Every structure is written in structure tokens, then in C-alpha cells.
Amino acid sequence: MSDNYLCDRCGACCRQYLIDVYEVDLLREPRVGQRMRPLKEPGLDGEIGYLDGVSGGGCPFLDAEHGCSIHPTRPSVCVVYAVGSARCQEARAAADLPPLEPLDTPPA
């Protein structure tokens, strides 16, 4: 879906949700473990903790320009928030932002 949309770096996806963390995320990006809140028991689908994107101004890895400072090694669940996806559009709506419009595509 992101091929048809351009991220405007609103940061809504990083401020509207708790971000599930799995063990594989810690292997890929150890700094996540330093900033996550651990769960007392693993979640039903294996999550071991979360990053709080709701309070305190958003995900702790959200930079000053509303970009992800660990984008190449971001948690797996962040991939769900692909630019223009349903979750992206839901986060924008919750932040009172207009939906992203698809990029113009040249006629075939």
C-alpha cells in the first residue's frame, strides 16, 4: 500500500497506540529493550512488552521531525502502520488529521 502513498511524517502512528514488542524486536534493535515496559507474562500472541506511544508525547524513538529514529530496525508491529494503510488512516483520524490521499499515478 505504501507504494501509492507518501508519508508526510505526521507522527500520528507513533502517538496513538501502544507498540507491542516481541523477542525478535530486541534481537534486531536492543535499544527497544531499554525503553519498553515489560509485561508480567507474555501476551497471547507472544509479545513481551510494549513501547508507550500514547502518553509522554509518543513513542520514545519518535524524533523531533516526527520520524522514526530506528526505522530500519523498528519493532515488527510498526510495519502494520504502512503509509496509507487502514491503521495509518485510523491514527490520522484520531489525531484530527485528514486522510492521506493516494499519489497520482500516470495513465497506463
Beta strands, then each sheet from edge to edge (+ up, - down):
strand 1: 18-21
strand 2: 37-38
strand 3: 49-52
sheet 1: 1+ 3- 2+
end
